[in-house]
């Protein structure tokens, strides 16, 4: 259960995200005949076919089925935050209609509009909200049929951008809209994940004890030691699990291969680190400070 302060901060950042997203659409996308993906994109297409005034209404109406699906198949707390985010976004769209449009180089429009939109949506997602029902559809299809959420959203958005090009017979604007979406998608990742990346490194080696000692003593990193056994050789060996910042990854690999040139190393991205009651997103400078001080480990 979130504390009242935590809830207030979450709703504050969701509000900021809704305002930034609406600002991007009213200042950059809509005046330059661009759209976003998902339900927002469909709402903008309908707005061009009828009137811009109805875009917030289309956004609310088209998301109702997905809000119901989220309530039925996901969880109620998510539905509340999703509904709040959509309402705030619709209100922001209505209030920002008087913002002067940005008419400039198409590249500037794509980059700036996509970046601001991505930052806004990223803030909403990072703090538990959602603007787009296509993601809800992706989660449900993933549970039912096994397709990933990314695959479902990609197919949905291909349909949206293709429809835009077909309806208005303007593939130039459809492709520019796709590029804007790609910029926004990357900015969403940066907001949620952060500029710094944390990696999870799994090491399988017959020299696991020497490697673990070297990691702790030379790099000041903590690690987890997991008993294991080779599937083919049936030999007993320890598996090492290390959480490390991207900037320290090369040093870690060099150290491991120096101790055991035959070591097996698996590296994967980590989006969140939880230890005790504390949660850290990938922007996790505390890892570096703890490594330098060498006074505390994440993993014992």
Order of alpha helices (4+ residues) and beta strands (2+ residues): alpha-alpha-alpha-alpha-alpha-alpha-alpha-alpha-beta-alpha-beta-beta-alpha-beta-beta-beta-alpha
